[in-house]
Amino acid sequence: QVQLVESGGGLVQPGGSLRLSCAASGRSFSRYAMGWFRRTPGKEREFVAGISWNGGSTLYANAVKGRFTISRDNTKKTMYLQMNSLKPEDTAVYYCAADGVLYGLGSTTERDYDYWGQGTQVTVSS
């Protein structure tokens, strides 16, 4: 079992930056691929970024490529999402997720993730 808690959301102006964190408990964190998803009202949850179990490979949605960076620190059992050049359309609840398959390389597909955090709100507005 893995428990995930997101933090770092908030209100930021367009063009600004935020860093989200996802703190995990459970001894297998370092062996799971992880991902970030987001949901806006009236829409389905969408993939944002993913990272392999050891951080060696990453995946990004086209909408955030070049602006967002996913990373992880397995010694701290924490994953991060650095978000730069934020746009109003980035406004959403952001969720972190863990893939329950050991030594995964990451996935863009929501159903591949077994554990989810409660979400943190990010609002980009002037």
C-alpha positions in Angstrom: 0.0 0.0 0.0 1.1 3.5 -0.8 -0.4 6.7 0.6 0.1 9.9 -1.3 -0.3 13.5 -0.2 0.1 16.5 -2.5 1.1 20.0 -1.5 2.2 23.2 -3.1 -0.8 24.3 -4.9 -2.2 27.8 -4.8 -3.0 31.0 -6.7 -0.4 32.3 -9.2 -0.4 34.9 -11.9 0.0 34.0 -15.5 3.7 33.5 -16.3 4.5 32.5 -12.8 5.8 29.3 -11.3 4.8 26.7 -8.7 6.3 23.5 -7.4 4.0 20.7 -6.4 5.2 18.0 -4.1 3.8 14.5 -3.6 4.9 12.8 -0.3 4.5 9.1 -0.1 4.4 6.6 2.7 4.9 2.9 2.2 8.1 1.0 1.7 7.8 0.3 -2.1 7.7 4.0 -3.3 11.1 3.8 -4.8 10.1 0.9 -7.0 7.0 2.4 -8.5 6.6 4.6 -11.5 4.7 7.8 -10.6 2.6 10.4 -12.4 0.8 13.7 -12.2 -2.7 14.2 -13.6 -5.1 17.1 -13.5 -8.8 17.7 -13.7 -10.8 20.8 -14.5 -14.6 21.1 -13.8 -16.6 19.3 -16.4 -13.7 17.5 -17.8 -12.1 14.1 -17.3 -8.9 13.7 -15.5 -5.9 14.1 -17.9 -2.3 13.0 -17.9 0.3 15.7 -17.2 3.6 14.0 -16.6 5.1 10.6 -15.6 8.4 9.3 -14.3 9.9 5.9 -14.1 10.7 4.1 -10.8 14.3 5.3 -10.8 13.7 8.7 -12.5 15.6 7.6 -15.6 12.8 8.3 -18.0 10.0 10.9 -18.1 6.8 11.5 -20.1 4.9 14.8 -20.7 1.6 15.8 -22.2 2.1 18.1 -25.2 0.3 20.9 -23.4 3.0 21.1 -20.7 6.1 20.0 -22.5 8.9 22.5 -22.1 7.2 24.3 -19.2 6.8 21.5 -16.6 9.4 19.2 -15.1 8.7 16.1 -13.2 11.3 14.7 -10.8 11.6 12.4 -7.8 13.8 11.9 -4.7 13.5 8.3 -3.6 15.5 8.9 -0.5 12.8 11.4 0.6 9.9 9.4 -0.9 8.8 12.5 -2.7 7.9 13.4 -6.2 7.8 16.9 -7.6 6.3 18.9 -10.5 8.0 22.1 -11.3 5.6 24.3 -13.2 6.9 27.3 -15.1 5.3 29.8 -17.5 1.9 29.0 -16.1 -1.2 29.7 -18.1 -4.8 30.2 -17.1 -5.6 26.9 -18.8 -3.3 25.1 -16.4 -5.9 25.8 -13.7 -7.0 22.5 -12.3 -6.9 20.1 -9.3 -3.6 18.3 -9.6 -3.3 14.7 -8.5 -0.3 12.5 -8.0 -0.5 8.8 -8.6 1.6 5.7 -8.2 1.7 2.7 -10.5 1.4 -0.5 -8.4 3.6 -2.5 -10.8 7.2 -2.8 -9.5 9.9 -1.1 -11.6 7.5 0.5 -14.0 8.7 3.0 -16.7 5.6 5.2 -16.4 2.4 5.6 -18.3 0.1 8.2 -19.7 -3.0 6.1 -19.0 -5.0 6.7 -15.8 -6.1 3.1 -15.3 -2.4 2.0 -15.0 -2.2 3.8 -11.7 -3.3 2.1 -8.5 -2.8 4.7 -5.8 -3.9 8.4 -5.8 -3.6 11.4 -3.7 -6.4 13.7 -2.7 -5.4 16.5 -5.0 -4.2 20.1 -4.7 -5.8 23.1 -6.4 -3.7 25.2 -8.8 -5.3 28.5 -10.0 -3.6 30.7 -12.6 -5.3 34.0 -12.7 -4.4 37.7 -12.7 
